[in-house]
Amino acid sequence: MSDPRLRQIKIKTGVLKRLTKEKTVYEKEIDQQKARIEKLRAEGKDEHVMRKEEEILAESMMMVPDTHRRLVKAYDELNEYLKNEDELKEKQEFELAMDVLKLAKEKIDSN
């Protein structure tokens, strides 16, 4: 992989892949935390414990918009880069990047 363009594709693909996974993890964490709060509420836990759990939920919820913004930016950067490197279409890195773009687009649109 001596072509620096392939290296850039690989880097940008890795960033996009990581951010897609990161957003998924935060969304799962929010769902789990909401379920935990409901369970604790049903058990009648004290107010201090409930406040702490709600703070954790709020922190996770704040991360989703930030992660989404970074995901959209990384998606746009990789998409633009690939449009300009059309002659690399036959390379494995290019094909992998296209697959990651597709998955990221689904995650962006699910918001």
LINWOBEL-V680481 format. One record per helix or strand of 3 or more residues. SS is the DSSP state (~ for helix, > for strand). FROM is the first residue (numbers start at 1). LEN is the number of residues. If there is no record, write none. Layout:
ss = (SS,SS)
from = (FROM,FROM)
len = (LEN,LEN)
This chain:
ss = (~,~,~,~)
from = (4,47,86,92)
len = (40,38,3,18)
